[in-house]
Amino acid sequence: MSNDLQTLIAGLPKAELHLHIEGSLEPELAFALARRNGVRLPYPSVDALRAAYAFTNLQSFLDIYYQGMSVLLHEQDFYDLAWAYLEKAKRQNVVHTEIFFDPQGHTSRGVAISTVINGLSRALADAETQLGITSKLILCFLRDLDEDDALRTFDAALPFREKIAGVGLDSSEVGHPPRKFERVFRRAREHGFHAVAHAGEEGPPEYVWEALDVLGVERIDHGVRSLEDPALVRRLRDDRIPLTVCPLSNVKLRVFETLDKHPLRRMLDAGLVATVNSDDPAYFGGYIEENFRKASGALDLGKRELGELARNALRGSFLAEEVKRDLLDRLEWFCAV
């Protein structure tokens, strides 16, 4: 990759729309929190834990992902987790981030949802004043649990309505179609929440159709298998549905064998509103800048494509329109230099 492209990628004002905050838990912080909270991790060292990140599919990742959550017990833990990500985001010129969190992964361990939300939202507020990064929280339901559990989680989160921008759907995709969560998404939309959902990562294109037509989502998280269905491609293109693509994650979880086989360029060529994000960066080998840089090298993405990806993310965010315009003006100025 040329120095010019590396400079471009580093300087692009970026919005990250697909980031699981629990997936930003680096091994060093996991061990620090384990010591602070008296939690014993099933690995003897940071290096041993990092060596375990050899995943064969989504479920093999989730097994370790949930183990890591065990160190998150107190409000300060969630603050420290979010702050560590936000400091990295600042260094990579992220100007806005929309962060997923999985409350069911914590309340099932006896951690109050207020502990989770208050710790995360306090870090996001500090990041806006101290780092200049705007942000929004998106509450995700675990799709391998039943909808009644999701409904109870939604009810528990309602007192914190002003701290949550939207709802999402994540965890094991195969065998858990979006239609399973029709009622809770309908309730969330009735309360004015934005809606997104993971679909078309390991699951088929039919799951993307369901996320759009049954859940009424505004964005598709991943969506890389959408290219298998020409009618779906037309729908996504014509309705300008953003797709929050995570290249390094897709390779790490064996959705694609190698990065040069990733469909990101074909998605752009098809007119889809693709964006670049890091998903669970502590586990998948890189934050947003690494995803941009490695995808650019593997797929021959130049200045035009990189600018389009950054532009798509800003436009696809849940920011107010006037804020989007200001950030897009900043992006266009940078790309023109």
Secondary structure, 3 states (H helix, E strand, C coil): CCHHHHHHHHHCCEEEEEEEHHHHCCHHHHHHHHHHHCCCCCCCCHHHHHHCCCCCCHHHHHHHHHHHHCCCCCHHHHHHHHHHHHHHHHHCCEEEEEEEECCHHHHCCCCCHHHHHHHHHHHHHHHHHHCCCEEEEEEEEECCCCHHHHHHHHHHHHHHHHHCCEEEEECCCCCCCHHHHHHHHHHHHHCCCEEEEEECCCCCHHHHHHHHHCCCCCEEEECHHHHHCHHHHHHHHHCCCEEEECHHHHHHCCCCCCHHHCCHHHHHHCCCEEEECCECHHHHCCCHHHHHHHHHHHHCCCHHHHHHHHHHHHHHCCCCHHHHHHHHHHHHHHHHC
